[in-house]
Amino acid sequence: MNLQKYIITLLILVMSTTIISCNSLRSNDENKDNEKQELQEVEENKQLLNEISSIRNELQTLKNSIANKTNTNDNTSNLATPNVLPSIANMVEVARPGVVSIVISSTQNTFFGRQDSDGAGSGIIISEDGYILTNSHVVDLANTITVSFYDETQSEAELIGQDPLTDLAVIKVDKSGLKPLSISPNNNLRVGDWVVAIGNAIGLEGEPTVTLGIVSALERELAIDSTYLTELIQTDAVINPGNSGGPLLNLNGDVIGINTIKYVETSTDGIGFAISSETAATIMQQLIQNGKVIWPWIGIGAQDIDLQNIDELDLNVTEGVLIRSISPNGPAEKGGLLANDIIVAIDEKPIRNVKELQTLRQTGYLSIGQEIIVTIIRDKISQNILITLEEQPRL
């Protein structure tokens, strides 16, 4: 009996221990599950916070973008308003008295004999005592030059000097108290700047014609007959026959160019050219002082190398100046240069095209009497030839 009680008691103890152990294990498992759940919730919260932060950043970026677009639209709107480009009436009113109309008469030999003809252009008053700047082609071969002023008075003018190479000329009237325009350096001139052209368009009577445009391009080059113009200002301000020699002005009323030509093609429009004020200022002073511009002269007719003459002449260079003709008894002939020679350097300065050759002369590097070493390619062989520069003959 006692044994039976002992066994029963032992069984009860074992079962109790087992139940307690199971409860303890269950409790531990539940704690672990809770910890895992808490860790998972923490990770989920972190991800949620990161997403919220990312959304905030995106919203801020979007807000900044909208603000920038708004500012850009405001600026664009302002550019389109008349306030950015004020009326030019006051500037034109001040500038017009400094612009004159020029009418010339000339006699030319033609197939039918000597014939009289008239021409018209414009000019810029550059001094109070009667000096006027215009284009060389306006007064070329003129027998008489008549100048009409803003106050409707007229005066006969004499030709002081002209330079066909830059298409500039200076004439003078016997008149004082004139209102000259300021010839301003255009170092700060940019493509897109507003400009105003004033001139005697198509010879219309009365006040000079005014047109408005922008600077379309700078440092253009243009070949006109035997003249090769460089450093030109291209503009879409309307330039008509009769505007030649008139001013191209900035909005301050300063002369930044001298209108010289309109490019005429049936397929083009709005392309005009003006000689830069820097070129004009230099040339007009020489014309006033000397009656001419003294240019050093090599005595060649030249052109840039192109694919056609590379193939035709079997050249072994792709850059340089091709000599097409030699002036009789000129420096080039005396020094031994020949047609079809390729000039590639002068005094070891590379010459890649005609513009660079012109620039050496126009910047004053070349002078009359100067000896220069011309590096040429002849029959695919490089050689140096010594040339002594002379004064260019008058055309």
C-alpha positions as CSV (number, residue, x, y, z in Angstrom):
1,M,0.0,0.0,0.0
2,N,2.8,2.4,0.9
3,L,4.6,1.4,-2.2
4,Q,1.5,2.1,-4.3
5,K,1.2,5.6,-2.7
6,Y,4.8,6.2,-3.3
7,I,4.5,5.3,-7.0
8,I,1.4,7.5,-7.4
9,T,3.2,10.4,-5.6
10,L,6.2,10.0,-7.9
11,L,4.0,10.0,-11.0
12,I,2.3,13.1,-9.8
13,L,5.6,14.8,-9.3
14,V,6.9,13.8,-12.7
15,M,3.8,15.0,-14.4
16,S,3.9,18.3,-12.5
17,T,7.5,18.8,-13.5
18,T,6.7,18.0,-17.1
19,I,3.8,20.4,-17.2
20,I,6.0,23.2,-15.6
21,S,8.8,22.5,-18.2
22,C,6.3,22.6,-21.1
23,N,4.9,25.9,-19.8
24,S,8.4,27.3,-19.4
25,L,9.3,26.3,-22.9
26,R,6.0,27.7,-24.3
27,S,6.8,30.9,-22.5
28,N,10.3,31.1,-23.9
29,D,9.0,30.5,-27.4
30,E,6.4,33.2,-27.0
31,N,9.1,35.6,-25.8
32,K,11.3,34.8,-28.8
33,D,8.3,35.3,-31.1
34,N,7.6,38.6,-29.4
35,E,11.2,39.7,-29.8
36,K,11.2,38.7,-33.5
37,Q,8.0,40.6,-34.0
38,E,9.3,43.7,-32.3
39,L,12.5,43.5,-34.3
40,Q,10.4,43.1,-37.5
41,E,8.3,46.1,-36.5
42,V,11.4,48.2,-35.8
43,E,12.8,47.3,-39.3
44,E,9.4,48.1,-40.9
45,N,9.4,51.5,-39.1
46,K,12.9,52.2,-40.3
47,Q,11.9,51.5,-43.9
48,L,8.8,53.6,-43.5
49,L,10.9,56.5,-42.1
50,N,13.3,56.2,-45.0
51,E,10.4,56.2,-47.5
52,I,8.9,59.3,-45.8
53,S,12.3,61.1,-46.0
54,S,12.7,60.2,-49.6
55,I,9.2,61.5,-50.4
56,R,10.1,64.7,-48.6
57,N,13.2,65.1,-50.7
58,E,11.3,64.5,-53.9
59,L,8.7,67.0,-52.8
60,Q,11.4,69.6,-52.1
61,T,13.1,68.9,-55.4
62,L,9.7,69.3,-57.2
63,K,9.1,72.5,-55.3
64,N,12.5,74.0,-56.3
65,S,11.9,72.9,-59.9
66,I,8.6,74.7,-60.0
67,A,10.1,77.8,-58.5
68,N,12.9,77.8,-61.1
69,K,10.4,77.4,-63.9
70,T,8.4,80.2,-62.5
71,N,11.4,82.5,-62.4
72,T,12.4,81.5,-65.9
73,N,8.9,82.2,-67.2
74,D,9.0,85.5,-65.4
75,N,12.3,86.4,-67.0
76,T,11.1,85.3,-70.4
77,S,8.0,87.3,-69.9
78,N,10.1,90.3,-69.0
79,L,12.2,89.9,-72.1
80,A,9.1,90.0,-74.2
81,T,7.9,93.2,-72.6
82,P,8.6,96.6,-74.1
83,N,10.4,97.6,-70.9
84,V,13.5,95.6,-71.7
85,L,13.8,97.2,-75.2
86,P,12.7,100.8,-74.5
87,S,11.7,103.1,-77.3
88,I,14.7,104.1,-79.4
89,A,13.1,107.4,-80.5
90,N,15.2,109.6,-78.2
91,M,18.4,107.9,-79.3
92,V,17.5,108.3,-83.0
93,E,16.5,111.9,-82.5
94,V,20.0,112.6,-81.1
95,A,21.8,110.5,-83.7
96,R,20.0,111.6,-86.9
97,P,21.8,115.0,-87.2
98,G,25.1,113.1,-87.4
99,V,24.0,111.2,-90.5
100,V,24.1,112.7,-94.0
101,S,22.9,111.8,-97.4
102,I,25.4,111.7,-100.2
103,V,24.7,112.1,-103.9
104,I,27.5,111.8,-106.5
105,S,27.8,112.4,-110.2
106,S,30.3,110.6,-112.3
107,T,31.3,110.0,-115.9
108,Q,32.2,106.5,-117.0
109,N,33.5,105.1,-120.3
110,T,31.2,102.4,-121.6
111,F,30.7,100.5,-124.9
112,F,28.5,103.3,-126.1
113,G,31.0,106.0,-125.1
114,R,31.2,108.3,-122.1
115,Q,28.1,108.4,-120.0
116,D,27.1,110.4,-116.9
117,S,25.6,108.6,-114.0
118,D,24.5,109.4,-110.5
119,G,24.8,107.5,-107.2
120,A,23.6,107.8,-103.7
121,G,24.8,106.8,-100.2
122,S,25.1,107.9,-96.6
123,G,27.8,109.3,-94.4
124,I,28.7,109.8,-90.8
125,I,29.8,113.2,-89.4
126,I,33.1,112.5,-87.5
127,S,34.1,116.1,-86.7
128,E,32.5,119.5,-86.0
129,D,34.6,121.1,-88.8
130,G,33.2,119.0,-91.7
131,Y,35.0,115.6,-91.9
132,I,32.6,112.8,-93.0
133,L,33.2,109.1,-93.1
134,T,31.5,106.9,-95.8
135,N,32.2,103.9,-98.0
136,S,34.8,104.0,-100.7
137,H,32.4,102.6,-103.3
138,V,29.9,105.4,-102.6
139,V,32.3,108.1,-103.8
140,D,34.4,106.1,-106.2
141,L,35.0,107.9,-109.6
142,A,32.8,110.9,-108.4
143,N,33.1,114.1,-110.3
144,T,31.0,116.0,-107.8
145,I,29.9,115.0,-104.2
146,T,26.8,116.7,-102.8
147,V,26.0,116.3,-99.1
148,S,22.5,116.9,-97.6
149,F,22.3,117.5,-93.9
150,Y,19.5,116.9,-91.4
151,D,18.5,120.6,-91.4
152,E,17.9,120.3,-95.2
153,T,20.9,122.3,-96.1
154,Q,23.4,121.1,-98.7
155,S,27.1,121.5,-99.3
156,E,29.6,120.3,-101.9
157,A,32.3,118.0,-100.6
158,E,35.8,117.2,-101.6
159,L,37.4,113.7,-101.4
160,I,40.1,113.6,-98.8
161,G,41.0,110.0,-99.3
162,Q,39.7,106.5,-99.9
163,D,40.8,103.0,-99.3
164,P,39.2,100.4,-101.6
165,L,40.8,97.5,-99.6
166,T,38.6,98.4,-96.6
167,D,35.8,100.1,-98.5
168,L,36.2,103.3,-96.5
169,A,36.6,107.0,-97.5
170,V,36.7,110.4,-95.9
171,I,35.2,113.5,-97.5
172,K,35.0,117.1,-96.2
173,V,32.6,120.0,-96.4
174,D,33.3,123.6,-95.7
175,K,31.0,123.8,-92.7
176,S,31.4,124.2,-89.0
177,G,29.3,123.5,-85.9
178,L,28.3,120.0,-87.0
179,K,27.2,117.3,-84.6
180,P,29.6,114.3,-84.9
181,L,28.7,110.8,-83.9
182,S,31.0,108.9,-81.5
183,I,32.9,106.0,-83.1
184,S,32.9,103.5,-80.2
185,P,35.1,100.3,-79.9
186,N,32.8,97.3,-80.0
187,N,34.9,95.0,-77.8
188,N,31.8,94.2,-75.8
189,L,29.6,93.6,-78.8
190,R,27.8,90.2,-78.7
191,V,25.7,88.2,-81.0
192,G,22.1,89.0,-80.1
193,D,22.7,92.7,-79.2
194,W,20.2,95.2,-80.5
195,V,21.5,97.5,-83.3
196,V,20.0,100.4,-85.3
197,A,20.9,101.2,-88.9
198,I,20.3,104.8,-90.2
199,G,20.8,105.9,-93.8
200,N,19.6,107.3,-97.0
201,A,17.7,104.1,-98.1
202,I,17.2,104.0,-101.9
203,G,17.8,107.7,-102.1
204,L,14.5,108.7,-100.5
205,E,14.1,112.4,-99.9
206,G,13.6,113.7,-96.4
207,E,14.8,112.3,-93.1
208,P,17.1,109.3,-93.0
209,T,15.5,105.8,-92.7
210,V,15.8,104.0,-89.4
211,T,15.7,100.2,-89.1
212,L,16.2,97.9,-86.0
213,G,17.8,94.5,-85.8
214,I,20.3,92.4,-83.9
215,V,23.9,91.4,-84.3
216,S,23.6,88.1,-86.2
217,A,27.3,87.2,-86.3
218,L,30.8,88.7,-85.8
219,E,34.1,88.6,-87.6
220,R,32.5,87.7,-91.0
221,E,34.6,87.7,-94.2
222,L,33.3,88.7,-97.6
223,A,34.9,89.0,-101.1
224,I,33.5,91.8,-103.2
225,D,35.1,92.0,-106.6
226,S,38.8,92.5,-105.9
227,T,38.2,93.6,-102.3
228,Y,38.4,91.1,-99.4
229,L,36.7,92.5,-96.3
230,T,37.3,91.0,-92.9
231,E,36.1,91.5,-89.3
232,L,32.6,92.4,-90.6
233,I,29.5,92.6,-88.4
234,Q,26.6,90.7,-89.7
235,T,23.1,92.1,-88.9
236,D,19.5,91.5,-89.8
237,A,18.7,95.2,-89.5
238,V,17.5,96.1,-93.0
239,I,20.2,97.6,-95.2
240,N,19.1,98.8,-98.6
241,P,20.9,100.6,-101.4
242,G,21.7,104.1,-100.2
243,N,22.4,102.9,-96.6
244,S,26.0,102.3,-97.6
245,G,28.3,104.5,-95.5
246,G,25.7,105.1,-92.8
247,P,26.1,104.1,-89.1
248,L,25.2,100.9,-87.3
249,L,24.5,102.1,-83.8
250,N,24.1,100.4,-80.4
251,L,21.3,101.5,-78.2
252,N,23.5,104.2,-76.6
253,G,23.8,105.9,-80.0
254,D,27.5,105.0,-80.5
255,V,28.7,104.0,-83.9
256,I,29.8,100.3,-83.7
257,G,29.9,99.8,-87.5
258,I,29.7,101.4,-90.9
259,N,27.0,99.8,-93.1
260,T,28.6,98.5,-96.3
261,I,26.5,95.9,-98.1
262,K,23.4,93.8,-98.2
263,Y,23.8,90.2,-99.3
264,V,21.5,89.8,-102.2
265,E,20.2,86.3,-103.2
266,T,16.7,85.3,-104.1
267,S,16.8,82.6,-101.3
268,T,18.1,84.9,-98.5
269,D,16.8,87.8,-96.5
270,G,17.9,89.8,-93.5
271,I,21.7,89.5,-94.1
272,G,23.6,92.8,-94.1
273,F,27.2,93.6,-93.2
274,A,28.9,96.5,-91.5
275,I,32.6,97.4,-91.2
276,S,33.7,97.3,-87.6
277,S,34.3,100.5,-85.7
278,E,37.8,99.5,-84.8
279,T,38.7,99.2,-88.5
280,A,37.0,102.4,-89.3
281,A,38.7,104.4,-86.5
282,T,42.2,103.3,-87.7
283,I,41.6,103.8,-91.4
284,M,39.8,107.2,-91.2
285,Q,42.8,108.7,-89.2
286,Q,45.2,107.6,-91.9
287,L,42.9,109.0,-94.6
288,I,42.7,112.4,-92.9
289,Q,46.4,112.6,-92.3
290,N,47.8,111.1,-95.5
291,G,44.9,111.1,-98.0
292,K,45.4,107.3,-98.3
293,V,46.2,104.2,-96.4
294,I,49.7,102.9,-96.9
295,W,49.6,99.1,-97.1
296,P,52.6,96.8,-97.4
297,W,52.4,94.6,-100.6
298,I,53.6,91.2,-101.5
299,G,52.1,91.3,-105.0
300,I,50.1,88.1,-105.4
301,G,46.6,87.0,-106.1
302,A,45.7,84.2,-103.6
303,Q,43.0,81.9,-102.4
304,D,42.5,79.4,-99.7
305,I,43.3,75.7,-100.4
306,D,40.2,73.7,-101.1
307,L,39.5,70.1,-102.0
308,Q,39.2,70.9,-105.7
309,N,42.7,72.4,-106.0
310,I,44.2,69.8,-103.8
311,D,43.0,67.2,-106.3
312,E,43.8,69.3,-109.4
313,L,47.3,70.2,-108.3
314,D,48.1,67.0,-106.5
315,L,49.0,68.9,-103.3
316,N,50.4,67.3,-100.2
317,V,49.1,69.9,-97.8
318,T,45.5,70.8,-96.8
319,E,46.1,74.3,-95.3
320,G,47.8,77.3,-96.6
321,V,47.5,80.1,-99.3
322,L,47.5,79.1,-102.9
323,I,49.2,81.7,-105.2
324,R,47.0,82.1,-108.2
325,S,48.8,85.0,-109.9
326,I,51.9,87.1,-109.6
327,S,51.9,90.9,-110.1
328,P,54.5,91.9,-112.7
329,N,57.6,93.5,-111.2
330,G,56.1,93.2,-107.7
331,P,57.9,91.9,-104.5
332,A,56.8,88.3,-105.1
333,E,58.1,88.2,-108.6
334,K,61.4,89.9,-107.6
335,G,61.8,87.4,-104.8
336,G,61.1,84.3,-106.9
337,L,57.6,83.2,-105.9
338,L,55.6,81.4,-108.6
339,A,52.0,80.7,-109.4
340,N,50.7,77.5,-107.6
341,D,53.2,77.9,-104.8
342,I,51.6,77.3,-101.4
343,I,52.4,79.8,-98.6
344,V,52.4,78.0,-95.3
345,A,54.3,80.4,-93.1
346,I,55.7,83.9,-92.9
347,D,58.6,84.4,-90.5
348,E,57.7,81.0,-89.0
349,K,54.2,82.2,-88.2
350,P,51.8,79.6,-89.7
351,I,49.5,80.8,-92.5
352,R,46.5,78.5,-92.9
353,N,44.3,80.8,-95.0
354,V,44.0,84.2,-96.7
355,K,42.4,85.7,-93.6
356,E,45.5,85.0,-91.5
357,L,47.7,86.6,-94.3
358,Q,45.4,89.7,-94.3
359,T,45.5,89.8,-90.5
360,L,49.3,90.1,-90.4
361,R,49.0,93.1,-92.6
362,Q,46.0,94.8,-91.0
363,T,47.4,94.4,-87.5
364,G,50.6,96.2,-88.5
365,Y,53.0,93.2,-88.3
366,L,54.0,93.7,-91.9
367,S,55.5,97.1,-93.0
368,I,56.9,98.7,-96.1
369,G,60.6,97.8,-96.6
370,Q,60.4,94.9,-94.3
371,E,62.2,91.7,-95.3
372,I,60.2,88.5,-94.6
373,I,60.9,84.8,-94.9
374,V,58.0,83.2,-96.8
375,T,57.9,79.4,-96.4
376,I,56.3,77.7,-99.4
377,I,55.5,74.3,-100.7
378,R,56.6,73.9,-104.3
379,D,56.4,70.5,-106.0
380,K,55.7,69.0,-102.6
381,I,59.0,70.3,-101.2
382,S,59.3,73.0,-98.5
383,Q,61.6,76.0,-99.1
384,N,62.1,79.5,-97.7
385,I,62.2,82.6,-99.9
386,L,63.2,86.1,-98.9
387,I,60.8,88.8,-99.9
388,T,61.1,92.6,-99.4
389,L,57.7,94.3,-99.0
390,E,56.8,97.4,-101.0
391,E,54.1,100.0,-100.8
392,Q,50.9,98.8,-102.5
393,P,50.2,100.7,-105.7
394,R,47.0,102.8,-105.8
395,L,44.1,100.9,-107.6
